[in-house]
Amino acid sequence: MISRELMDILVCPACKKPLTQKEDGSSLKCAACRRVYPVRDNIPIMLLDEATIDPS
């Protein structure tokens, strides 16, 4: 899991809105643009090329 301090400063690289972490800790999601960034070995991969768009 990503620390609360880090989550407080992370924003979506595309739209600069706050991110939320999935309960299982596998990814971070932007509610504004619906991009989902993977988390690997507790490291968020904040690259637009690695992001997927969540349809919901």
Phi and psi in degrees as a GROMACS rama.xvg file:
@    title "Ramachandran Plot"
@    xaxis  label "Phi"
@    yaxis  label "Psi"
@TYPE xy
-86.4985  139.254  ILE-2
-64.4769  153.054  SER-3
-61.7007  -37.5255  ARG-4
-61.4806  -42.0129  GLU-5
-70.2782  -41.5884  LEU-6
-60.7009  -30.9283  MET-7
-66.8933  -24.5621  ASP-8
-107.003  -14.4641  ILE-9
-74.7464  136.334  LEU-10
-134.046  161.279  VAL-11
-64.9694  128.574  CYS-12
-64.8896  -24.5935  PRO-13
-80.5836  -47.1169  ALA-14
-121.105  -2.97391  CYS-15
67.4352  24.0772  LYS-16
-95.3231  158.745  LYS-17
-63.4105  155.23  PRO-18
-111.058  154.773  LEU-19
-121.528  147.629  THR-20
-96.1809  136.577  GLN-21
-63.6808  152.035  LYS-22
-58.8054  -34.5378  GLU-23
-83.1891  -3.75563  ASP-24
77.1815  11.4079  GLY-25
-83.2591  -14.6375  SER-26
-163.149  167.957  SER-27
-119.355  138.489  LEU-28
-123.968  141.335  LYS-29
-97.6938  122.008  CYS-30
-71.8331  -26.272  ALA-31
-75.2509  -51.5348  ALA-32
-107.628  -0.713335  CYS-33
66.7761  17.2589  ARG-34
-75.0212  143.28  ARG-35
-120.264  122.041  VAL-36
-104.789  129.757  TYR-37
-71.7992  155.593  PRO-38
-119.958  122.185  VAL-39
-122.532  124.354  ARG-40
54.1211  42.1964  ASP-41
64.0379  21.3392  ASN-42
-117.774  118.009  ILE-43
-71.5703  132.005  PRO-44
-96.8408  96.1341  ILE-45
-96.3636  46.7522  MET-46
-105.936  134.467  LEU-47
-60.6226  -33.3893  LEU-48
-66.625  -25.8603  ASP-49
-90.3566  -13.8357  GLU-50
-77.4213  150.384  ALA-51
-118.146  161.34  THR-52
-102.826  124.083  ILE-53
-83.1931  123.512  ASP-54
-68.2519  -18.5698  PRO-55
